[in-house]
Amino acid sequence: MKLNTIKPAAGSTHYSKRPGRGIGSGLGKTGGRGHKGQKSRAGGFHKVGFEGGQMPLARRLPKRGFVSLDRAFKAEVRLDDINSLPVDTIDMLILKQSGLVPHLTRSAKVILAGEIGKAVKLVGVAVTKGARTAIEAAGGSIAEV
């Protein structure tokens, strides 16, 4: 037997510390809380990020980024999704009825994702450059409103 190879029995667990149960426990008297102060007392705590009255880090740092309030009213549609629609003329009403865009959507844009194999006419729907070339190559057209 070597001392560096001794291990506890398989499945055994170490006892949990029980603060405030006498000096023999290693956490007697103050129970590991130190002496005095707010954190030593029952119910004494600060909210997360509190720095003793100093301006907290989260408020010292500048705010970054921008979240558009219009994001709930805009949607993207893939070419694959348009290809699966059974109609040839596609507008916002058709996209909403088919469930491709939410009902709150005010504007949609077709993006180049997937392939399109039939001629479709888009009315009142924005299109990216790549999607435009793919739609026109398939014999379709885009009507700007």
N, C-alpha and C positions, 0 to 999 in steps of 0.2 A: 504494500500500500504506500502510495505517495501522497503527501499532504496537498499537492497541487492538483490531484485528480479526484479529490473527494467532492461529491455532489449530493444535494438533498435527494431523498427518495422520489421516484417518479410520481407525479400528481400531488405532491405535498405543497402546501401554501404557507407563506409566512404570516404570522399573526398581524392584525392591524393595530396601529397605535391607538391607545385610548387616553387622550389628553385629560389631565386633571385627576388621575387615579393613583397618586402617591409618587414619591421620589424614585421608587424602584422602576417605574415605567419609563423613566427618561423624559417624561413630559408632565412632571408634577408641578405643584404650586401654580405658576403662571400659565401652565399648559402650552408652552411654546409660543406664547403671544408677546413675550418681552415684558417690560415694565411700563406702566402708565400709558397715556395717550389714547386717542380715539379708537385706534384699531385693537387695543387690548380690551376694550369694554364690550359688553353684550349689546348688539344692535348698532355698533359703531362701524359705519362704512361710508365710503364716498362713491359717487357715481363713477362709471367707467370713464377714464380719461381726465379725471379731476387732478389738478396739479397744485393744490394748496392755494388757490386763488390766483395763481399766475395764469395768464391767458393760455388756454390749452393748445396743444400742437395742431389739432384739427381746425382750430379757429385762427391760428397764426398763419397758416399756409394759404396761399391764394387759391381761389376757386378756378378750376380749369374746365375747358370743354363747353359744349353747347348741345342741348337736346331740343330739337325742333318740336314745337307744339302742333305742327301739321302732320307729324309722322303717323298719327292715327287715321288720317284721311288720304294717305297715299299708299299705293300697292304696286308690287311688281308681278308680272305674269311671264311665265316661261313659254318659249316657242312650243315645247312639247304639249303644254296645256292647251294652247290654241289649236294645235293639230288634232287634239282629241275631241274638240267641240264639233257637234253635228251640223252647224250652220256655216254659211259662207260669208255673211256680213256680221262683223263683230263690233259691238259698241259697249259702253259701260253697263247698260241694262242687261245685256246678254251675259257679261262677266259676273254680274251680281247674281243673276238667276241661276247660273251654273255653279255658283259657290266658289269660283276662283278668287274672288276678292270679297272682303266683308261688305256688309250693306252700308256702313258709314263712309265707305271710300268715295272720294270726290274725283280723284285722278289716278290713272293707272299707266304703267309704262311696260312695254313688252321688251324683255331682255333676251339676248342671244344665249339660250341654254337649251340644248337639245336640237332637234331638227324639225323642219316643217316640210310636208310632202304634198300639200294641196294649196290651191290658189284661194286666198281669203282677202276680204276687203275690210280694213280697219277704219272705223269712223270714230273720231273723238278720243283716240287712245294714243298716247305718246309712244315713240319707238326709238330704241338705241340705233346707232349706225350699223352695227353688226346685224341686228335683227332686221333692219330695213333691207339690207342687201339680201339676206336669206329669204325674206318674204317676197321681194321682187324677183329673185331668181326662181322661185317656185311659181311665179305667174300672178302673184297677188298685188294689191295696191294699198296705199295708205292715204286716207282723206283727212286733211288737217281741218280742224274746226276753229 
